[in-house]
Amino acid sequence: MRHAARSPGALYGQWLRVGRCLGLRDEELPAGLQAFTAYFTTTLTTLERTEPVHHLLGPALLTPPRPVAGLPLAAAGFRAFGRGLFPHLTRMTVALLPHEALTAIGLPPAHHA
């Protein structure tokens, strides 16, 4: 299965949605496609496979977090579903990175962790 390339406009739209979901205000996000493209291109030149990146892409990436103490229902749900789903969700997250970002950190564009 090949990694699907996204158009700059589609990537910018996704970037805006994620930023807003994370609570960023419009003035904290690139003002338009041209500003986003310049930001994205500059950011790619600074990406490298550092020790933290290696750690995140290694076995730690597939180790699920511990459930929050004091929430027995959440802990039971996590034990039932979370541990089995977590590795797949993290692999999908890495696989959905733009191919330019994967290449910048030393992963092949078709990488599906």
Protein Blocks (a to p, Z undefined) as FASTA:
>chain_A
ZZddddfklmmmmmmmmmmmnopafklpcfbfklmmmmmmmmmmmgccdfklmmmmmmml
mmccdddehilklmmmmmmmmmmmmmmmmmmmmmmpcfklmmmnopafklcZZ
